[in-house]
């Protein structure tokens, strides 16, 4: 009986952290896009397409309980808007307040969070689960 209640607590903990790791990836991707938003180049277009994919696709990862799709998009849209504005403000501070070498900081943090997110996702897919 205790094993069943512990398993239920573990599953509730999994659902409460639904797609938190991809939210950080989304945030730093939007900061990097906001930093590069002034120039319309192919890499900016690819960043925007990737941002849209990272914003929407984690919703469709298999889970027991999912939030409503409209609420999901609203929350992700607010994160994207905030991060885009932060990226544009960050670009304005480069060379004035911060050294020019800090221009690579959003992309560096994006790579680190993407690696952590991949590790968390693979751990979730491949960990051993008790049979029902």
C-alpha positions as a Markdown table, in Angstrom:
| # | Residue | x | y | z |
|---|---|---|---|---|
| 1 | Unk | 0.0 | 0.0 | 0.0 |
| 2 | Unk | 2.8 | 2.4 | 0.8 |
| 3 | Unk | 4.6 | 1.7 | -2.5 |
| 4 | Unk | 1.4 | 2.7 | -4.3 |
| 5 | Unk | 1.1 | 5.9 | -2.4 |
| 6 | Unk | 4.8 | 6.7 | -3.0 |
| 7 | Unk | 4.4 | 6.0 | -6.7 |
| 8 | Unk | 1.4 | 8.3 | -6.8 |
| 9 | Unk | 3.4 | 11.1 | -5.2 |
| 10 | Unk | 6.2 | 10.6 | -7.7 |
| 11 | Unk | 3.8 | 10.9 | -10.6 |
| 12 | Unk | 2.1 | 14.0 | -9.1 |
| 13 | Unk | 5.6 | 15.5 | -8.9 |
| 14 | Unk | 6.2 | 14.7 | -12.5 |
| 15 | Unk | 3.0 | 16.4 | -13.6 |
| 16 | Unk | 3.6 | 19.5 | -11.5 |
| 17 | Unk | 6.9 | 20.2 | -13.3 |
| 18 | Unk | 5.3 | 19.7 | -16.8 |
| 19 | Unk | 7.8 | 21.1 | -19.4 |
| 20 | Unk | 9.7 | 23.3 | -17.0 |
| 21 | Unk | 13.0 | 22.4 | -18.6 |
| 22 | Unk | 11.8 | 23.4 | -22.1 |
| 23 | Unk | 10.6 | 26.7 | -20.7 |
| 24 | Unk | 14.2 | 27.7 | -19.8 |
| 25 | Unk | 15.3 | 26.7 | -23.3 |
| 26 | Unk | 12.5 | 28.8 | -24.7 |
| 27 | Unk | 13.5 | 31.8 | -22.6 |
| 28 | Unk | 17.1 | 31.8 | -23.7 |
| 29 | Unk | 16.2 | 31.2 | -27.3 |
| 30 | Unk | 13.9 | 34.2 | -27.2 |
| 31 | Unk | 16.6 | 36.3 | -25.6 |
| 32 | Unk | 19.0 | 35.4 | -28.3 |
| 33 | Unk | 16.4 | 36.1 | -31.0 |
| 34 | Unk | 15.6 | 39.5 | -29.4 |
| 35 | Unk | 19.3 | 40.3 | -29.5 |
| 36 | Unk | 19.5 | 39.5 | -33.2 |
| 37 | Unk | 16.0 | 40.9 | -34.2 |
| 38 | Unk | 17.2 | 44.1 | -35.8 |
| 39 | Unk | 18.7 | 42.4 | -38.9 |
| 40 | Unk | 16.6 | 40.2 | -41.1 |
| 41 | Unk | 18.9 | 37.4 | -42.1 |
| 42 | Unk | 18.4 | 33.7 | -42.6 |
| 43 | Unk | 19.7 | 32.8 | -39.2 |
| 44 | Unk | 17.1 | 35.1 | -37.6 |
| 45 | Unk | 14.3 | 33.4 | -39.6 |
| 46 | Unk | 15.6 | 30.0 | -38.5 |
| 47 | Unk | 15.7 | 31.2 | -34.9 |
| 48 | Unk | 12.1 | 32.4 | -35.1 |
| 49 | Unk | 10.9 | 29.0 | -36.6 |
| 50 | Unk | 12.8 | 27.2 | -33.9 |
| 51 | Unk | 11.3 | 29.4 | -31.2 |
| 52 | Unk | 7.8 | 28.6 | -32.5 |
| 53 | Unk | 8.6 | 24.9 | -32.5 |
| 54 | Unk | 10.0 | 25.0 | -29.0 |
| 55 | Unk | 7.0 | 27.0 | -27.8 |
| 56 | Unk | 4.3 | 24.6 | -29.1 |
| 57 | Unk | 5.7 | 21.1 | -29.5 |
| 58 | Unk | 6.5 | 20.2 | -25.9 |
| 59 | Unk | 2.7 | 20.3 | -25.2 |
| 60 | Unk | 2.3 | 17.2 | -27.3 |
| 61 | Unk | 4.9 | 15.1 | -25.2 |
| 62 | Unk | 3.0 | 12.3 | -23.6 |
| 63 | Unk | 1.8 | 13.1 | -20.1 |
| 64 | Unk | -1.0 | 12.1 | -17.8 |
| 65 | Unk | -2.5 | 15.6 | -17.3 |
| 66 | Unk | -1.9 | 18.5 | -19.6 |
| 67 | Unk | -3.0 | 22.1 | -19.2 |
| 68 | Unk | -5.5 | 23.6 | -21.6 |
| 69 | Unk | -3.8 | 24.4 | -24.9 |
| 70 | Unk | -5.0 | 28.0 | -24.9 |
| 71 | Unk | -3.5 | 28.5 | -21.4 |
| 72 | Unk | -0.3 | 26.8 | -22.6 |
| 73 | Unk | 0.1 | 29.2 | -25.5 |
| 74 | Unk | -0.7 | 32.2 | -23.4 |
| 75 | Unk | 1.9 | 31.3 | -20.8 |
| 76 | Unk | 4.5 | 30.6 | -23.5 |
| 77 | Unk | 3.6 | 33.8 | -25.4 |
| 78 | Unk | 4.2 | 35.9 | -22.2 |
| 79 | Unk | 7.6 | 34.2 | -21.7 |
| 80 | Unk | 8.5 | 34.9 | -25.3 |
| 81 | Unk | 7.4 | 38.5 | -25.2 |
| 82 | Unk | 9.3 | 39.2 | -22.0 |
| 83 | Unk | 12.4 | 37.4 | -23.3 |
| 84 | Unk | 12.3 | 39.2 | -26.6 |
| 85 | Unk | 12.2 | 42.6 | -24.9 |
| 86 | Unk | 15.0 | 41.5 | -22.5 |
| 87 | Unk | 17.1 | 40.5 | -25.5 |
| 88 | Unk | 16.6 | 43.9 | -27.2 |
| 89 | Unk | 17.5 | 45.7 | -24.0 |
| 90 | Unk | 20.5 | 43.5 | -23.6 |
| 91 | Unk | 21.7 | 44.4 | -27.1 |
| 92 | Unk | 21.5 | 48.1 | -26.2 |
| 93 | Unk | 23.7 | 47.6 | -23.2 |
| 94 | Unk | 26.5 | 45.9 | -25.1 |
| 95 | Unk | 29.5 | 48.2 | -25.6 |
| 96 | Unk | 28.0 | 50.8 | -23.2 |
| 97 | Unk | 27.4 | 49.1 | -19.9 |
| 98 | Unk | 28.6 | 45.6 | -20.6 |
| 99 | Unk | 31.7 | 44.6 | -22.6 |
| 100 | Unk | 31.2 | 43.5 | -26.2 |
| 101 | Unk | 32.3 | 39.9 | -25.2 |
| 102 | Unk | 29.0 | 39.5 | -23.3 |
| 103 | Unk | 27.1 | 39.3 | -26.6 |
| 104 | Unk | 27.6 | 35.5 | -26.6 |
| 105 | Unk | 26.1 | 35.0 | -23.2 |
| 106 | Unk | 22.5 | 34.3 | -24.3 |
| 107 | Unk | 23.6 | 31.7 | -26.8 |
| 108 | Unk | 26.0 | 30.1 | -24.2 |
| 109 | Unk | 23.2 | 29.9 | -21.7 |
| 110 | Unk | 20.9 | 28.5 | -24.4 |
| 111 | Unk | 23.3 | 25.7 | -25.2 |
| 112 | Unk | 23.8 | 24.8 | -21.5 |
| 113 | Unk | 20.0 | 24.7 | -20.8 |
| 114 | Unk | 19.4 | 22.7 | -24.0 |
| 115 | Unk | 21.9 | 20.1 | -22.9 |
| 116 | Unk | 20.3 | 19.9 | -19.4 |
| 117 | Unk | 16.8 | 19.7 | -21.0 |
| 118 | Unk | 17.9 | 16.8 | -23.2 |
| 119 | Unk | 19.3 | 15.0 | -20.2 |
| 120 | Unk | 16.1 | 15.5 | -18.3 |
| 121 | Unk | 13.9 | 14.4 | -21.2 |
| 122 | Unk | 16.0 | 11.3 | -21.9 |
| 123 | Unk | 16.0 | 10.4 | -18.2 |
| 124 | Unk | 12.2 | 10.7 | -18.2 |
| 125 | Unk | 11.9 | 8.5 | -21.2 |
| 126 | Unk | 14.3 | 5.7 | -20.2 |
| 127 | Unk | 14.0 | 5.4 | -16.5 |
| 128 | Unk | 12.7 | 2.2 | -15.1 |
| 129 | Unk | 9.0 | 2.3 | -14.1 |
| 130 | Unk | 7.1 | -0.1 | -12.0 |
| 131 | Unk | 4.6 | -2.2 | -13.8 |
| 132 | Unk | 0.9 | -1.6 | -13.0 |
